[in-house]
């Protein structure tokens, strides 16, 4: 699922992007309203997450312009504005949902999954089939049992397929985080599932699904 996130608070934007990408979403970011138009000219998105108070063109005008151009991509507003007039205005323009700051990123993911995700949560990688919703791994139709650490590592890698996941993110799942322990767990995972996990030197690891 491809998401365009408009947020001028760069720290919040980076945190939200990282959280969403760990949950398996592809995220592009804009910090100014005008940047949204450049990005949407070049790419199609499945969901817009828009702050309202941003430079150049505010989130209301951004969504109005997109809707006027025939763009029916669903949109969620995230904003510190709490007055009912602002909320009503957002829905009149065409927003699908509205989340007031501050909020827990998990709440945002729950709303995305319940409202906008496609029902098919299965990912196929060679002989491996992964039910990402229930976190079940099958090899040639047989259920494969993974320990908690390897399950979390595999989920993060497969949900970020074709993108590098940095080593420190993966090491967070280890009881005693260190590079050697991570390599051991990755080797076990590769042998158990018969998959290739690439080591991108100086960056991290990735699963390719061409």
C-alpha positions as a Python dict, from the first residue, in 0.01 Angstrom:
ca = {
    (1, 'X'): (0, 0, 0),
    (2, 'X'): (145, 336, -110),
    (3, 'X'): (90, 631, 124),
    (4, 'X'): (168, 1000, 77),
    (5, 'X'): (226, 1175, 410),
    (6, 'X'): (207, 1556, 433),
    (7, 'X'): (353, 1680, 763),
    (8, 'X'): (572, 1989, 816),
    (9, 'X'): (701, 1879, 1158),
    (10, 'X'): (1006, 1691, 1033),
    (11, 'X'): (1063, 1494, 1353),
    (12, 'X'): (702, 1376, 1367),
    (13, 'X'): (707, 1309, 995),
    (14, 'X'): (1019, 1091, 1021),
    (15, 'X'): (874, 900, 1318),
    (16, 'X'): (544, 833, 1141),
    (17, 'X'): (719, 730, 823),
    (18, 'X'): (944, 485, 1008),
    (19, 'X'): (649, 337, 1199),
    (20, 'X'): (437, 297, 886),
    (21, 'X'): (722, 141, 690),
    (22, 'X'): (787, -109, 969),
    (23, 'X'): (421, -205, 936),
    (24, 'X'): (480, -277, 567),
    (25, 'X'): (359, 39, 395),
    (26, 'X'): (547, 232, 127),
    (27, 'X'): (560, 597, 233),
    (28, 'X'): (657, 916, 49),
    (29, 'X'): (665, 1240, 246),
    (30, 'X'): (599, 1606, 174),
    (31, 'X'): (668, 1893, 414),
    (32, 'X'): (495, 2167, 213),
    (33, 'X'): (158, 2167, 44),
    (34, 'X'): (298, 2233, -303),
    (35, 'X'): (520, 1924, -278),
    (36, 'X'): (209, 1706, -276),
    (37, 'X'): (119, 1814, -629),
    (38, 'X'): (467, 1730, -758),
    (39, 'X'): (453, 1383, -602),
    (40, 'X'): (98, 1303, -716),
    (41, 'X'): (186, 1413, -1069),
    (42, 'X'): (452, 1143, -1084),
    (43, 'X'): (297, 863, -875),
    (44, 'X'): (-35, 709, -779),
    (45, 'X'): (-111, 655, -411),
    (46, 'X'): (-359, 441, -219),
    (47, 'X'): (-399, 683, 73),
    (48, 'X'): (-318, 1042, 167),
    (49, 'X'): (-238, 1137, 527),
    (50, 'X'): (-251, 1516, 544),
    (51, 'X'): (-166, 1767, 812),
    (52, 'X'): (-365, 2090, 779),
    (53, 'X'): (-133, 2369, 899),
    (54, 'X'): (155, 2337, 652),
    (55, 'X'): (349, 2595, 446),
    (56, 'X'): (252, 2713, 95),
    (57, 'X'): (-89, 2551, 64),
    (58, 'X'): (-273, 2417, 368),
    (59, 'X'): (-411, 2066, 390),
    (60, 'X'): (-766, 2182, 314),
    (61, 'X'): (-663, 2347, -14),
    (62, 'X'): (-440, 2053, -106),
    (63, 'X'): (-723, 1803, -79),
    (64, 'X'): (-971, 2037, -249),
    (65, 'X'): (-735, 2077, -546),
    (66, 'X'): (-684, 1701, -570),
    (67, 'X'): (-1058, 1636, -557),
    (68, 'X'): (-1124, 1908, -819),
    (69, 'X'): (-875, 1731, -1044),
    (70, 'X'): (-1075, 1408, -1013),
    (71, 'X'): (-843, 1236, -765),
    (72, 'X'): (-1057, 1001, -554),
    (73, 'X'): (-774, 869, -335),
    (74, 'X'): (-899, 846, 26),
    (75, 'X'): (-752, 1093, 274),
    (76, 'X'): (-704, 1113, 650),
    (77, 'X'): (-641, 1445, 820),
    (78, 'X'): (-401, 1458, 1115),
    (79, 'X'): (-406, 1792, 1295),
    (80, 'X'): (-401, 1977, 1625),
    (81, 'X'): (-714, 2168, 1522),
    (82, 'X'): (-999, 2055, 1741),
    (83, 'X'): (-1287, 2292, 1664),
    (84, 'X'): (-1595, 2141, 1507),
    (85, 'X'): (-1586, 2385, 1214),
    (86, 'X'): (-1244, 2259, 1105),
    (87, 'X'): (-1354, 1899, 1139),
    (88, 'X'): (-1671, 1964, 939),
    (89, 'X'): (-1477, 2152, 672),
    (90, 'X'): (-1240, 1860, 628),
    (91, 'X'): (-1521, 1613, 576),
    (92, 'X'): (-1703, 1846, 336),
    (93, 'X'): (-1394, 1868, 120),
    (94, 'X'): (-1380, 1490, 104),
    (95, 'X'): (-1165, 1353, 386),
    (96, 'X'): (-1244, 998, 490),
    (97, 'X'): (-1121, 1029, 849),
    (98, 'X'): (-978, 1271, 1102),
    (99, 'X'): (-725, 1212, 1382),
    (100, 'X'): (-646, 1477, 1642),
    (101, 'X'): (-288, 1533, 1753),
    (102, 'X'): (-126, 1404, 1961),
    (103, 'X'): (-213, 1045, 1873),
    (104, 'X'): (-62, 699, 1903),
    (105, 'X'): (78, 583, 1564),
    (106, 'X'): (-77, 243, 1636),
    (107, 'X'): (-422, 407, 1623),
    (108, 'X'): (-341, 535, 1275),
    (109, 'X'): (-235, 188, 1159),
    (110, 'X'): (-552, 33, 1306),
    (111, 'X'): (-766, 279, 1110),
    (112, 'X'): (-573, 217, 790),
    (113, 'X'): (-606, -159, 823),
    (114, 'X'): (-976, -151, 906),
    (115, 'X'): (-1080, 95, 638),
    (116, 'X'): (-838, 101, 349),
    (117, 'X'): (-635, -219, 320),
    (118, 'X'): (-721, -478, 62),
    (119, 'X'): (-860, -796, 224),
    (120, 'X'): (-588, -1014, 71),
    (121, 'X'): (-305, -1022, 323),
    (122, 'X'): (-110, -1310, 166),
    (123, 'X'): (241, -1261, 31),
    (124, 'X'): (403, -1526, -191),
    (125, 'X'): (780, -1565, -204),
    (126, 'X'): (881, -1873, -404),
    (127, 'X'): (755, -2174, -205),
    (128, 'X'): (679, -1951, 93),
    (129, 'X'): (332, -1806, 152),
    (130, 'X'): (293, -1554, 432),
    (131, 'X'): (-36, -1457, 594),
    (132, 'X'): (67, -1114, 720),
    (133, 'X'): (-259, -1050, 903),
    (134, 'X'): (-226, -1358, 1123),
    (135, 'X'): (154, -1384, 1093),
    (136, 'X'): (147, -1742, 969),
    (137, 'X'): (423, -1883, 745),
    (138, 'X'): (362, -2173, 505),
    (139, 'X'): (618, -2363, 298),
    (140, 'X'): (468, -2572, 18),
    (141, 'X'): (138, -2562, 205),
    (142, 'X'): (279, -2672, 541),
    (143, 'X'): (269, -2441, 841),
    (144, 'X'): (619, -2347, 960),
    (145, 'X'): (677, -2264, 1325),
    (146, 'X'): (913, -1975, 1390),
    (147, 'X'): (1029, -1854, 1727),
    (148, 'X'): (924, -1507, 1837),
    (149, 'X'): (1254, -1343, 1741),
    (150, 'X'): (1274, -1498, 1395),
    (151, 'X'): (901, -1436, 1341),
    (152, 'X'): (946, -1064, 1412),
    (153, 'X'): (1255, -1041, 1193),
    (154, 'X'): (1084, -1221, 905),
    (155, 'X'): (769, -1010, 934),
    (156, 'X'): (969, -686, 920),
    (157, 'X'): (1176, -801, 624),
    (158, 'X'): (890, -945, 419),
    (159, 'X'): (666, -644, 483),
    (160, 'X'): (952, -424, 358),
    (161, 'X'): (1016, -647, 57),
    (162, 'X'): (1268, -505, -195),
    (163, 'X'): (1371, -237, 56),
    (164, 'X'): (1664, -240, 296),
    (165, 'X'): (1584, -271, 668),
    (166, 'X'): (1865, -132, 880),
    (167, 'X'): (2043, -371, 1115),
    (168, 'X'): (1955, -176, 1428),
    (169, 'X'): (1584, -214, 1359),
    (170, 'X'): (1624, -592, 1336),
    (171, 'X'): (1851, -609, 1641),
    (172, 'X'): (1576, -451, 1850),
    (173, 'X'): (1401, -788, 1841),
    (174, 'X'): (1694, -967, 2007),
    (175, 'X'): (1718, -1022, 2381),
    (176, 'X'): (2086, -926, 2367),
    (177, 'X'): (2120, -706, 2058),
    (178, 'X'): (2445, -741, 1867),
    (179, 'X'): (2552, -795, 1507),
    (180, 'X'): (2670, -1155, 1555),
    (181, 'X'): (2343, -1265, 1718),
    (182, 'X'): (2151, -1103, 1434),
    (183, 'X'): (2357, -1288, 1173),
    (184, 'X'): (2295, -1620, 1352),
    (185, 'X'): (1918, -1562, 1356),
    (186, 'X'): (1916, -1458, 991),
    (187, 'X'): (2114, -1770, 894),
    (188, 'X'): (1866, -1992, 1080),
    (189, 'X'): (1577, -1813, 914),
    (190, 'X'): (1729, -1859, 568),
    (191, 'X'): (1790, -2230, 626),
    (192, 'X'): (1448, -2293, 776),
    (193, 'X'): (1255, -2120, 497),
    (194, 'X'): (1494, -2170, 206),
    (195, 'X'): (1494, -1800, 120),
    (196, 'X'): (1762, -1550, 31),
    (197, 'X'): (1822, -1256, 265),
    (198, 'X'): (2070, -1010, 119),
    (199, 'X'): (2325, -830, 332),
    (200, 'X'): (2362, -475, 201),
    (201, 'X'): (2697, -380, 348),
    (202, 'X'): (2684, -81, 578),
    (203, 'X'): (2306, -52, 548),
    (204, 'X'): (2120, -364, 659),
    (205, 'X'): (1930, -657, 512),
    (206, 'X'): (1656, -713, 259),
    (207, 'X'): (1438, -979, 99),
    (208, 'X'): (1393, -945, -274),
    (209, 'X'): (1073, -1055, -442),
    (210, 'X'): (1110, -997, -814),
}
